[in-house]
Amino acid sequence: MAVSKETVMAIKSYQNQAENLVKNHLLSDPIIPYTSIVAGMLVCKVIYNLTQLFSALYFKSYACLNRVQRIEWNNRGISTVHAFFIAAMSLYFVFWSDLYADYQTNGYVTFRNSTLSTFTLGVSVGYFIADLAMILWLYPSLGGIEYVVHHSLQESRLLMLCFRGKANFILSWSLYLKLQH
């Protein structure tokens, strides 16, 4: 059974695209997700301590808060810094980065990622792990079951995106759209 030259060329093209996908997206920088998750958790601890120090120095009412209220205040400092970080990164990826540019020819826009986008996702996973740990540690003072479910769903979504390298474009746009609320 003879196969046409066009069929052979189409099969070769699909093979090359599949190899390119595996080489450039699935296997690129395999250590980045792990280090960024650990970095995200460590940065949360640093921000927690800095919020505690800054609040004690500049807010007189901070000293009047009880232990749980201080922890919640410091935890909100972490959340605020994370929100600004994610907002800045999503704005960068959507508007200034050439990662999603039309002239890029390296596949579908939903399959594109970069070391920086993977690192950003990993930092977010680290934030959600640290925040979930704080919520569970002081449950239900920092939030009820809805916070646990929210953080668990966010972690699983971000872990999937971080380790599979897909849909960074959609995530960047969804984070940008959250800025408008």
N, C-alpha and C positions, 0 to 999 in steps of 0.2 A: 504494500500500500504506500503510494507516494504521497508525500506531504508537500504542499505548495511552499514556495519560497516566502510568500507573505505570512503564512502561518508560522513558519520557523522564525521569521523576524519578530513577529508579535510575541511568540513565546520567549525569545531572547530578551526582548524589551521588558516583559513582565518579570523575568528572572533578574535583570539588572536593577529594576525598581525595587524588588523585594530585597536584594542584597544591599542596596543603598539604604533602605529603611532600617534593616537590621544593624548595619555598620554604623550609620550616622545617628540613629535615634535610640535603639534599644541597648546598644553596647557602648555608647559614648559616656565617658567619664563615670564609671560605675561607683566610685567612692563618694561622689558629690552628694547624693541624697543622704547618706549616713552622716557625713560630717556636718551638713547643713542642719539636720535635725538636732544633733548634739549642740551645735552652735546656737540654734534657736532656744534651746532649753537653758543654756548657760547665759545667754543675753537676757533672758527673762529674769534670772536670778540677779544679775547685775542691775537691771532696771528696777527691780523690786527694792534692792538696797539703796539705790540712788533716790528713788521716790521717798523712801523712808527718811533718808538724810535730808533731802531738800525740804520735805514737808515739816520736819522737826525744826529746821532753821527758819523757814519763811512763813509758816502758818501757825499762829498761836493756838488756834482751836484744835490742832492736831494732838496736842498734849492732853486735851480733854476727852478724846475718844477712848473707848475701851479696847481691849485686845482684838476682838473680832472686827470691830469697826476700822481699826488701823490696818489690819490685814486686808480687809475689803478695799480700803482707800489705796493701799500700795498695789493691790491687784488691778485696780482700775488704771493705775499709772502704766502698768504693763500693757493693758488692753489699748490704751490711748496711743502709746508708742507703736504698737503693732498695727493699729489702724492707719496711722500716718505712714508707716513703712510700706504697707501693702498698697495704700493709695498712691504713693509716689512711684512704686514699682509698676503698678498697673498703668498709670498714666504714661510712664516711660515706654513700656512695651507696646501700648496701643498707639501712641502718637509719635514717638521719636525713634524707637528702635526700628531697624530694617528687617527684623525677624519675620514680620508679617507683611512685608512689602509685596506689591503685585509683581515686581520684576524678579522676585525670587523664583527659581525654577526647581527647587528641591522638594516637590511633592505638595500634597494638600496642606492648606494653611493649618488645619487642625492637628497635623502630625509634626509641625515644626516646634522645636524647642531649642534652648541654648543652655549653656552652663549656668548663666545668670538666672534664667527662668526656673531651672531645676533647683538652684540654690534658694531662690525666693520661696518656692513651694516647700522645700525642706525646713526653712526657718519658720514658716507658718505651721507646719506639722509640729515642730518643737514647741512653738507657742501654745498650740492647742493641747499638747501632752502636758506641759507645765501647768496650764490653767485648769485642765481636768483634774490633775493631781491635787491642786489646791482646793478645788471644789469638793472632791471626795474626802480630802483630809478634814475639812471643816463642814461637811454635809450636815444639815441643810442651810447653814449660815450664809454661804456665798451663792447659793442657788439650789433649786429643787431638781427634780427628775428631768424637767425640761432642759436645764443647762447640761446635764449629763448626756441626754440624748443628742442635743445640738452639737456638743463638742465631739461626741463619738462619731456622729455622721460626718462632721467636717474633717476629722482626722482620717477616716476611711476614704473619703473622697480625695483628699489631698495626697494621701499615701499612694492611691492608685495612679493619680496623675503624675506624681513625682517619680515613681518607679517604672511606669510604662511610657512616660514621655509624650503623652497624647493630650490633646485638648487644652494646651496652655493658652491658646488664642481665646477660647471660649471662657476660660477662667479669668484671663486678663480683662475681657470685656465685662464679665459679670461683676468683677471687683470695681471696675470703673463706674458701672451703672449704680452700684451701691453708694458711690460718692454723691450721687445726685439726690439722695433721700435726705 
